[in-house]
Amino acid sequence: MPGAWLLELVERAARRRFGDSLEVLGLPAASFRAPLRPEDRFRIVLERTAKDRVAFRIEGEEALVADGTLLTREALEDNP
C-alpha cells in the first residue's frame, strides 16, 4: 500500500478518536518499516503525547508497518 494512503488512514482515525475539529498541521516524523499488501490485516494505534502531538503506529499481523507523529491543533469554530 502506498505510504500516502496509509497516512490518510491515520489522519482519519485521529479525527474519529479525537474529534472532527482536529486539524493535522504536519508530520514531523514518520518511518515506514515494512510493506503492507492489500490483503494484509492491520490496526492503527494512536496516543496523544502532547496537546499538539499524536503518536501513531500501524501494526501489521507480523510486523510494525509504520510509526510517527502528527502535529495537530483543534480547529476553532466560528461563533455567529
KOLMARRO-534717 format. One record per residue (C-alpha): residue in one letter; y, z, x; chain. Coordinates in Angstrom, 2 decimals. Layout:
BEGIN
{type: A&Y: Y&Z: Z&X: X&mol: A}
...
This chain:
BEGIN
{type: M&Y: 0.00&Z: 0.00&X: 0.00&mol: A}
{type: P&Y: 3.49&Z: -0.75&X: 1.30&mol: A}
{type: G&Y: 5.46&Z: 2.24&X: 2.59&mol: A}
{type: A&Y: 8.47&Z: 1.40&X: 0.41&mol: A}
{type: W&Y: 6.29&Z: 1.60&X: -2.71&mol: A}
{type: L&Y: 4.89&Z: 4.98&X: -1.63&mol: A}
{type: L&Y: 8.41&Z: 6.32&X: -1.08&mol: A}
{type: E&Y: 9.40&Z: 5.13&X: -4.55&mol: A}
{type: L&Y: 6.48&Z: 7.11&X: -5.98&mol: A}
{type: V&Y: 7.61&Z: 10.18&X: -4.02&mol: A}
{type: E&Y: 11.14&Z: 9.83&X: -5.43&mol: A}
{type: R&Y: 9.82&Z: 9.51&X: -8.99&mol: A}
{type: A&Y: 7.57&Z: 12.54&X: -8.52&mol: A}
{type: A&Y: 10.51&Z: 14.58&X: -7.17&mol: A}
{type: R&Y: 12.59&Z: 13.72&X: -10.25&mol: A}
{type: R&Y: 9.75&Z: 14.70&X: -12.58&mol: A}
{type: R&Y: 9.28&Z: 18.01&X: -10.79&mol: A}
{type: F&Y: 12.89&Z: 19.00&X: -10.06&mol: A}
{type: G&Y: 14.70&Z: 17.22&X: -12.91&mol: A}
{type: D&Y: 16.14&Z: 13.81&X: -13.70&mol: A}
{type: S&Y: 19.52&Z: 14.83&X: -12.27&mol: A}
{type: L&Y: 18.05&Z: 14.88&X: -8.75&mol: A}
{type: E&Y: 19.62&Z: 12.21&X: -6.54&mol: A}
{type: V&Y: 17.96&Z: 11.10&X: -3.33&mol: A}
{type: L&Y: 20.65&Z: 10.55&X: -0.72&mol: A}
{type: G&Y: 18.47&Z: 9.73&X: 2.24&mol: A}
{type: L&Y: 15.25&Z: 10.06&X: 4.12&mol: A}
{type: P&Y: 15.91&Z: 11.91&X: 7.39&mol: A}
{type: A&Y: 12.22&Z: 12.00&X: 8.30&mol: A}
{type: A&Y: 9.12&Z: 10.07&X: 7.27&mol: A}
{type: S&Y: 5.84&Z: 9.37&X: 9.02&mol: A}
{type: F&Y: 3.14&Z: 7.03&X: 7.79&mol: A}
{type: R&Y: -0.08&Z: 8.33&X: 9.27&mol: A}
{type: A&Y: -2.94&Z: 6.46&X: 7.60&mol: A}
{type: P&Y: -3.31&Z: 3.36&X: 5.42&mol: A}
{type: L&Y: -3.70&Z: 3.68&X: 1.66&mol: A}
{type: R&Y: -5.65&Z: 0.95&X: -0.13&mol: A}
{type: P&Y: -5.10&Z: 0.13&X: -3.82&mol: A}
{type: E&Y: -8.43&Z: 1.68&X: -4.81&mol: A}
{type: D&Y: -7.80&Z: 4.95&X: -2.90&mol: A}
{type: R&Y: -7.05&Z: 8.14&X: -4.79&mol: A}
{type: F&Y: -4.13&Z: 10.23&X: -3.57&mol: A}
{type: R&Y: -1.79&Z: 13.01&X: -4.55&mol: A}
{type: I&Y: 1.85&Z: 13.75&X: -3.81&mol: A}
{type: V&Y: 2.73&Z: 17.31&X: -2.80&mol: A}
{type: L&Y: 6.38&Z: 18.39&X: -2.99&mol: A}
{type: E&Y: 8.13&Z: 21.51&X: -1.74&mol: A}
{type: R&Y: 11.82&Z: 22.31&X: -1.93&mol: A}
{type: T&Y: 12.61&Z: 23.61&X: 1.54&mol: A}
{type: A&Y: 16.38&Z: 23.98&X: 1.04&mol: A}
{type: K&Y: 18.90&Z: 23.34&X: -1.72&mol: A}
{type: D&Y: 19.33&Z: 19.78&X: -0.45&mol: A}
{type: R&Y: 15.84&Z: 19.10&X: 1.02&mol: A}
{type: V&Y: 12.45&Z: 18.29&X: -0.46&mol: A}
{type: A&Y: 9.45&Z: 18.03&X: 1.85&mol: A}
{type: F&Y: 6.67&Z: 15.69&X: 0.74&mol: A}
{type: R&Y: 3.11&Z: 14.88&X: 1.67&mol: A}
{type: I&Y: 0.94&Z: 12.07&X: 0.39&mol: A}
{type: E&Y: -2.65&Z: 13.19&X: 0.71&mol: A}
{type: G&Y: -5.48&Z: 10.69&X: 0.51&mol: A}
{type: E&Y: -9.08&Z: 11.63&X: -0.14&mol: A}
{type: E&Y: -9.90&Z: 11.73&X: 3.57&mol: A}
{type: A&Y: -6.58&Z: 11.85&X: 5.42&mol: A}
{type: L&Y: -2.89&Z: 12.61&X: 5.33&mol: A}
{type: V&Y: -1.26&Z: 9.30&X: 4.41&mol: A}
{type: A&Y: 2.42&Z: 10.17&X: 4.88&mol: A}
{type: D&Y: 4.83&Z: 13.06&X: 5.11&mol: A}
{type: G&Y: 8.54&Z: 13.59&X: 5.45&mol: A}
{type: T&Y: 11.73&Z: 14.98&X: 3.95&mol: A}
{type: L&Y: 14.08&Z: 13.76&X: 1.24&mol: A}
{type: L&Y: 17.78&Z: 14.61&X: 1.42&mol: A}
{type: T&Y: 18.86&Z: 15.37&X: -2.15&mol: A}
{type: R&Y: 21.56&Z: 16.69&X: -4.44&mol: A}
{type: E&Y: 21.90&Z: 17.43&X: -8.11&mol: A}
{type: A&Y: 23.98&Z: 14.80&X: -9.89&mol: A}
{type: L&Y: 26.97&Z: 16.12&X: -11.75&mol: A}
{type: E&Y: 27.07&Z: 15.18&X: -15.41&mol: A}
{type: D&Y: 30.34&Z: 14.00&X: -16.90&mol: A}
{type: N&Y: 31.89&Z: 16.54&X: -19.23&mol: A}
{type: P&Y: 33.54&Z: 14.94&X: -22.27&mol: A}
